[in-house]
């Protein structure tokens, strides 16, 4: 059944159905094993798809941020938190709201 389901969402929905069936405990041992095997195949398929999607997102992000694969350099990532350099901004190593000298 894993081969017939095209979207990740469809495969996740089927996995949820499988989990519910197994949790009910109403299947025979043979049925449980069959459904479990289907679930394992779907899990592997979903992991592969998620890995591919992650690679695509990473590539798009690197492209958007100006990542240069040749020299492994990257422009500043606007989504990454950066520590403010108070010494550069105020002429002091203290934060603007830090303790007063004296």
N, C-alpha and C positions, 0 to 999 in steps of 0.2 A: 504494500500500500504506500510505502514511502516514496516510491518512484512516481506515483500518480499525483502526488501533492506538489504543486508548483511553488506556492509562496511560503515564506517562513511563517507567516501568521497561520496558514492552514496546518502546517506541521506542528506548531505550538498548540493549536486547538486540539489536534488529534492526540498529542502527548497528554494534555489535560484529561481527555476522555479515558486514555489508558490508565492514568494514575487513579482516576476515580473508580474504574472497574477493579483494579487491583486492591485498592483500599477497601472496597465493599466486601471482598473476601468471598463472593458468591460463585466465582469461577472454579471449575475443576482444576486439578494440578496441570493437566495437559493444556487446557485453555490459558491458564495463567502463564505458563512457560511460553506459549505462542504469542500472547499479547506482550509479555515482557520483551521477547526478542524483537518484536515490531517496534516497541518503544526504544530499545537500544539502537536500532537502525535509524530511527527518526532523530534521536539525540545526536548521533554521529553526523547525520546530514545537517542538522541545525548548527552544530559547532563549526562545520566546514563553511557553511553560508555566513555565519557570523564572523569567522576569520577573514573571509573574502571581503565582507562589508567593512570590517575594521581596516583592512589594507587600503581600500578605496577611500575611506574617510581620511586616513593618515596621509595618503598621497595628495588628496585635495587640499588638506590643511597645509601641508608643506609647500604646495604650489602657491596657495594664497598668501603664505607668510614669506615667500621669496627664498625658500630653502634651496641652496645650491649643492646638488649632489656631488659635483666634481670636487669641491674643496671642503665639503661637510660644514659649511657655514650657514647661518640662519639669521634672518632679521629678527628683531625683538618681537616676541610673541605677546600681542596685546591681551591675551587671555590668561597669561601667567602672572601671578602676583609678584610684584617687585618691591623690595625694601626701599623706602625713600632714603635718599642721601641727604640728611639734614645738614651735614657739614658744608656741602656744596651750596645748598639753598640759603642757609642763614649765616654762614661763616662760623658756626659753632657745631660741636659734636653732639650737643644736647638737642633733644626734640623740642619743638616750639613750645610745648606745654610742660616741659620737664622742670626739674627743680631749679629755683633761682639761685644764682651764685651769691655767696656772701653771707 
